[in-house]
Amino acid sequence: TPSPAPAPGPPPASSDPDPQALAKSYLAIPGVAASGWTLSCLTSPSSTSKPPSLKASLLAVLRKVSDEPWSWPYVEPVSRTDAPSYYDIIKNPVDLDTMEKRVRKGGHYGSKSSLLADLKLMAENCKTFNPWEEGGANNAYWDTAVALEEFLRTNEFLFVDS
């Protein structure tokens, strides 16, 4: 005689996915980690229902920009020794270190779009101070500004305010 069919219902508990493995798979989705979500944020019962704070999201974006190979000119303020006329030409200087300090202190960035505005300003400042010239020595700086602008375009989802 044939054995009876299994009773309908949920699969046995042993087939439930491992919460850590599931959270890690979520972090592998492009943009999830960059927007500030962490493994503990995804696995902690008290925090899974709410997104990361604005501060955490902004710091994650700055970290993502800093990790790019073209970010080297933007890491810290432009040195007056290296570029004596920079602060005469650029009236609103900004760099990644300054932005990070502003985020950590609080009160400066009230939204992701305000951070985006400073990142765009940083690229514009670079292009203003280092105009493109055929065969010019400053073209490497211009190229980093173009790369930053492209990064901002292709990662615009990072700057959507919720």
N, C-alpha and C positions, 0 to 999 in steps of 0.2 A: 504494500500500500504506500502511496506517495505521502511524504511528510507535509504537514500543514504549512500554508504560506505564512510568512512572518506577519505579525500584527502591524497594521499601519501606525505611523507616528514618527516622532523624531528619531534620528539615528542614535545609536548608543553614545554615551558621554565620551567614550574614548576617541570618537571621530571628531570631536570639537577641535577647532584649530587652536594652537598654542597662542595665547594673547601676545607674547613677546614677538613671535614669528610674524603674526598678523600686523602688529605695529611696525615692525621693521619693513614689511612689504609696503605699508602705507608711506613710510619715509622715503622709499625708493621712487615714488611717484614724483616727477619733476614739479618743483615749486612747493611741495609740502614742507620739507625741511627749511627751504629758503624763506618761507613765510613765517618761520619761528616755531613750528611744531617740533617737539623733541620726543624721544622714546618715552621718557617719564610722563610727559604730557598726554601721550596716547594710551599709556597703560595704567595711569593712576585713576581710580574710580571717581575721585572728586574733580578731576579736571578734563575728562574726556568730552564733556558736553560744552565746554567753552573754549574758544580759540585763544591763542597766546596773546599776551598784552601787547599794546602798541609798541612799548619800549622793546620787548623781545623781538617783535617783528622787524622793527627798524634796525636793530643791531644785527639781525640775521641778514638783512639786505646789505648792510655795509660790509659784513663779513664776506658775503658772496662777491661783491664788487672787489674787495681787497684781494680775494683769491685769484682774480683774473690776471693773466700774464701782462696785460697792458696797463695795469693799475699803478705801476711804479711812480709816475710823476705826481700822483694824487695822494700818496700815503701821508705826507705831512706838509705843513705850510711851505710855500716857496721861500727859499733862503735869500735874504737881502744880499748876502755875499755872492751867491751864484747868479742872481738876477737883480742888480741894483735898481733898475727902473721899473720893476714889476709892480710895485705898490703905487707908482705914479700913474701907470696905465690902467691897472685893474683896481677899481674902486670897491668892489665887493668880493674879496678873495675868500675862497672856501676850499677845504681839503677833507680827506677822509678822517683824519685824526680830530680835526675841529668838529666835524659832524658827529663823530662818536662821543666826544666830550659833551656836546649839546644834548644828545640823546640820553646819556647817563645822568646828566644834571637834571634833565626834565624841563618842561615849560617852553622849549623852543619849537619843537615839532608837534603840532596838534593832530597831524594826520600823515598818512603815507605819502599823500600827494605833496605835502610841504617838503618832505625829504627828497622826493623826485625833483622838485623845483631846484633845490640846491645841487643835486647831481647834474642837472642840465646846465646850471650856472657854472659849475666846475668845468664842464666840457667847453662851454662858450668862452670862459676866461682863458682856457688853454689855447683855443683857436685864435682869440684876439691877440694874445701876447706872442704867439708863434704862427704868424700867417704862412700859408702854403706858398712856397717858391719852388720853381722847377730846379731840382738839384739842391735845394736849400738844406742847410745844416739842421734847421728846426723841424724838418718834416716828420721826424720820429715822434715828436710831441703832438703834432697835428694828427698823425695816424692814431695815437692813443685816444685822442678826443673823438675821432670818428668811431673807433671801436667802442668807446663808452656810450656814445649816442646809439649805436646799433644794439648794444646790450640793453639799453633802456627801452628801445622799441620792441625787441624780441622777448623781453621779460616784463612787459607792462602789467601782467597779472599780479606781480609783486606789489604794485602800488595802488591796488584797488582798495579804497576805504570801505570798511564794512559798516 
